């Protein structure tokens, strides 16, 4: 048994000024038996006086391939079947977070009401842009057809699609198209988006 006690402060950036001052006093003269772990997703909101007294570790986002494997494993254990597109969409929206992927998966399982979950259902649930809308914008870019591109963007706006999200899909699919041109063996990865 360890002689140390570990204290975890999650989302430390949400502390008040007074709480930061109290924490600073504790960090300057910590009890010998205590280890403090401060966790935050917004380091820029933590005062420099606190940061300067801590070791700083940055955790990277989890790669989509690992999140995909995790999603498939959870779905299998829960008795659900997801197609490649559904898994890819959830992994994309999770943005490197196991927690977010699992939360979305739980919501989808409870709201879709079917044991087989398709990409179409996930797109609908996540309010993701339709595949053909994304493809049409990409083709308009490659064709240098400004009118067609603006018409696609107008259609996305009319459908209430968040433009930042729409552009994320456009950039991702454009990248995959370019990769496919340079490395044809990546065709399988392209099919799930």
N, C-alpha and C positions, 0 to 999 in steps of 0.2 A: 504494500500500500504506500502510495506517494505521500510525502510529508507536506506537499503543496495543495492549496485549494485554488481551483481555476474559476475565475469570474468572467463571464462572457457578457459584453454589452453589444447587442445587435443593433444595427442602424444607428450607430453613435452620432451620426450627423443630425439627428433629430433632437438632441439634447438642448435644453435652454442654456443661455449664457451663464446663469447661476450654477446649473448642473456641470457645465464645462469647468467652471472655476473650482468647484468642489472636487471634480475628477483630477484636475491639474495638481491640487494639493496632495491627493492620494498618490498620483504618479511620481511626484517629486520625492515623497517619503513613503514608499510602499511597505506594507508589512512583509517581513521576511518569508512568511509562508504563502504569500499570494502571487498568483500569476493572472494578469489581466489580458483578455483578448478583446480587442475592439474591432468590430466589423462594420463596414459601411459600403454602400454602393455609390456614395457621393463624397469622396475624399475632399473635394474642394470646399465643402461646408464645415469641415473640421478645422478648428483654429490651429495655426502654425505652432503655437505653444504646446499643444497636445501632440501633434505629429512629430515634433522635434524630440520628444521624450519616448518615442516608440520605435520598434523595429517595424518596417513596412514591407508587406508582402502583397503582390498583385496577382490575383488568380485570373487565368485566361478563361475565355468562354470555351465550353465543351464543343468539340467539332460535331457537325451535323451527323456525320456517319455514326458516331457513338450514341447520339440522341436517338437516331433512327433505330438502332439495335435495341436500345432500352424501351422504346415505344412498342416495338414488335414483341418483345419479351413480356411486357406488362399486358398487352392485348391478348397474347396467347394464354397467359395465366388466368385472365378474367373471362376467357371464352369468346373473345371477339376476333374478327378477321378484318384487317385493313388492307386496301390495295396500295400499291406503290405511291400513287399520287397523294392519298390521304396521309400516309406516313411522312412524305416529303413536305407537305404543307404544315403539318404540326411541328416538325423539326425546324422549318424555316421560321415560323411564328415564335417558337420557343427562344430563338435568338441566343443559343448557347446555354440555356438554363434547364437543368433536369426538372426543377420544381415547376417552372412554367409549362414544360411539356406534359408533365403528369397532371397538372391542374386542368389544362385544356383537354387532355385525354379523358379525365374523369367527367368533365362537363359534357363532352361529346357522347360518351357511353350512356350517360343518364338522359340526355335530351334527344338523341337520334332515335332511340327505341328499337334498333335493329342490331343483330349480331354481326352482320356484314356491313362495314362502313366504307363508302366510296369517297373518292376525291371530290366528287360533286357535292356530296353532303357536307364534307369538311369545308369546302369553299363557301358554301351557303352559311354554315355555322360561324366561320371566321370572317365573313364579309370580304373574302378575297376576290380580286377581279377575275372575271372569266378568262380562260386560257386564250380564246380567240381574240379578245380585246388586246391582251398583251402582245400576242403574235402579230396582230394588225399594226400596232404601233412600231414594233421592231421592223416589220417589212417596209413600212413607210419610211423609216430611217435609212434602211439599206437602199431603197429605191430613190431616195432623196425627194420624196413626194410630200411637200409641206402641207398641202391641202388635205391629203388623206390623214396625215399625222394629227393635224389640228381637229379634224372630224372625230378621230378616235378619242382624243383627249376630251373633247366636248361630250362625247357619249359617256365616258367614264365619270365626268362631273355630273351629268344628268342622272346616272345610276347611283349617285351618292357615294362613289368610291373615294376613299381618302387618297389624294394625289401622292403623298409621300409613300404610302403603301404600294400604290400602282407603279411608281417609279422603281421601287425596290424589286418588284417582279420583273419589270422591263430590264433593269440592269443585270439581274441574276440570269435571266434567260438569254440576254445578249452575250454575257460571259460564256454561258454553256454552248451557244452557237459557235462562238469563236474557238472555244476549246475543241469542239467537235470537228471544226475545219482543220485544226492543227493536229488533233489526236483522234482519229475516227473510232478508236477502241473505247471511247467514252460514251458511245451511243446509248448504252443501258442507263447511265446516269441522267441523260437528257430526257428519256422517256417519262420519268416520274414527275416532270414539271410542266 
